Amino acid sequence: MTTAVTILATIKLAAGKTEADLLIASDIFEKEFVSKEAGVIRRELVRKSDNEYIDIVQFRSRKDMEAVMEKEKTCQICHQFFSIMDMSDMDEPPVAIYPSLATYP
């Protein structure tokens, strides 16, 4: 049985970047990269505070998650999305991984 995996990626905007910049970059990232990855079930961007956000991504499996994360390392679209972020001074790890117990429609 394959267990779905959800990641919570904390995002802090880089100096000079705005929420509007994040939304534009996120839309491009979604259309040009994420939507083409069969292992991604869904993705949601949420506001945590004025300058912090959480990118919630659910994958079919841990293997799918690892494959996507590996592709991100060499993807220019991904690098453009990540360039608006400053995750160097976070109180918590920037990415937390959770296995699903059950999923519902």
N, C-alpha and C positions, 0 to 999 in steps of 0.2 A: 504494500500500500504506500502510495506517495503522499507525503504530508505537505500541505501548503505552508509557506513561510511568509511572514510579514515583517518588513523592516520599517523602523521609524528613524529617518535621517534628519537630525536637527540642523537647521540652516540659520546662520547669522549673516546678515548682509554685510558686505565689505564696505569700507568707508566710501561715502559718496553715492552709494547705490540705494535705490528706493524700492518700495513694494511694486511700483509699476514696472521697474526694470526686471524684478523677479518674475512677475507674471508674464511679461513678454518672453523672457528667456525660458521659462517653464513651458509655455505654449510651443515654442520651437523645439525644445527637448522632447516634448510629448509627441509632436507630429513627425519629427524627423528621426527619432530614435526609439523611444519607448513603444509607440504603437506598432512598430515593426518587429518587436520581440515577442515571439509566441509564448514564452514562459511567464510573461507578465499578465496577471489576471486583472488588476486594477491599480490605479494610482490616484492619490488625493493630496493636495497641498493645503495645509491648514495654518492659520496664524496662531502662534503661541503667545507672543507679546508684540510690542511695537516694532521691534527689530529682529524678532526671532520667529521661525516658521518650522514646521515639520512636514517633510515629504513622506507620506505613507504609501508604501508599495507592497502589494501582495503578489507573490510568485507561486507557480504551481508546485515547486519543490525547491529544496536547498540547492540542488544541482543547477536548476534554472537560474536561481539567484546568482550563484557563483559564475555561471557563464556570462550573464549580463554584466556583472561587475568587472569581469575580465575584459569584455568588449569596451566598457567605458574608459579603460586606461588609454586606449589608442583612438578614441572617437573625437573628432574635432567639435562636433555638435555638443557632446557631453562636456568637453573642456570649456566651451563658451558658457554653458549653464553654470558650471562650477566656478567660473572666474568671477561671478558676482557675489560669491560667498566668502565669508571669513569664519572658518571653523577652528582657528588656531587657539582661541582663548575661551573655550567652552567649559562650563562647570561639569558637564556630563559627556560621556562618549558621543561623538557625532552620529554613530549608527548603532542602533540596538536591533537585534534579530530575535523574532519570536515564532515558534512553531504553532500552527493552528491546531486547536482541539476539535473544533467543529465549525463549519461554515453554513450559512443560511442565505436563501435568496433575498 
